[in-house]
Amino acid sequence: MTGRIRPGAECAPAPAHVRGNLAIPADHVGYLITMAARAPSVHNTQPWRFRVGEDAIELYADPRRKLHTDPLGREMLISCGAALFGLRLAIRSLGYQPLVELLPDPARLRLLARVRLSAGTPLSDTERRMLEAVPHRHTHRGPFADEPLPDGLLAALQHDALAEGATLALVARAITYQQLTDIVSAASRRQDLDPVARAEIRRWTRAMGSAARDGVPAQAFTAAAAPAGRTRGRLRQRDFDLGRELGMLTAGPPPAAATAALVTAGDGRADWLRAGQALHRLLVYAADRWVFASLYTQPLEAAAIRDLVRARLALPGAPQMLLQLGRARTTQATARRPPAELMEP
């Protein structure tokens, strides 16, 4: 892609001659936090908080919103990395260049990033289109349209991932896809029976008409998960309904147009933050073209399964997210909490 958003990979603290030169515009703080909070997160838990100072915005993890099935906080940090990219994009929309320090203080584990402002350039056309796609970008769990992906899109998404220090590995061969399907189905069936995982789903799913501004709403999941192999071309999705008949989506064909794994070189906290930034970047780029993704985190919650997927698919690193991409014409984005609820004291 040709946008000007610079990589959000871990970097050294800003030099003294640029550090703190530009103040955070007080009249745009609400906008910046709102845009950051539009990021995708596991179960729509929105596990992030922000502290705004005179010359920096700090991103914190909110462990109260961490899933019990995510003991190391891997999915939480991927989610927070996505919020970090949203913040960076919002800063670019104001004409600044974000300067990002990942994990700036090893003694403060909740502090994930510190972002300062430097002089920037006007928003590029690509950045503007990505920004406009943020409000309707959403995780897609229903059927896709029976249309091919736009020409060149997958290559552009791979470029986006690389720009953020990650790799988007396409699963193109039928035999490789079948191996992935077998792993995902077996892992998902075991996890569907886990009482802890089931309790998490009940905690974070919302019935139709709920006023909650977090969690997965009924219009975003189906009334029952399709059995393994029943929906050709789609990986087995997480059962958010659990027999309650809350889900409003209908499952079925057409299948996804492409399947991919988002991969990082390592499997530590900085890698998880990079994966989140790469994820959000490629998702908003795709959403501008009305291409959306079904996201699969459940099968990768266990390190042993991540290792197995890496080996079977011959991936160049640790798989952090599985995606299935396809065309859709919907704008049903899930609700988000207001900025006032996201501020760190």
DAWOHU-V58580 format. One line per field, one symbol per residue. ss: DSSP state (2 for helix, 1 for strand, 0 for the rest). burial: # if it has 24 or more other C-alpha atoms within 12 Angstrom, else .. A space follows every 50 residues. Layout:
ss = ???
burial = ???
//
This chain:
ss = 00000000000000000000000002222222222200000222000111 11000011111022200000000222222222222222222220011111 11000000001111111110000022222222222200100000000000 00222222222220001111000222222222222222222200222222 22221100000000011222010000000000000000000000000010 00000001111111000022222222222222222220001111110222 002222222222000001111111111000000000002222100
burial = #.########...#....##.#.#....###################### ##..#########.###.##..############################ ####.....#########....#..###################....#. ..##.################....###.##########.##....##.# #######.....##############.#....##########...##### ##..#############.################################ ##..######..#.#.############.#.######.#..##..
//
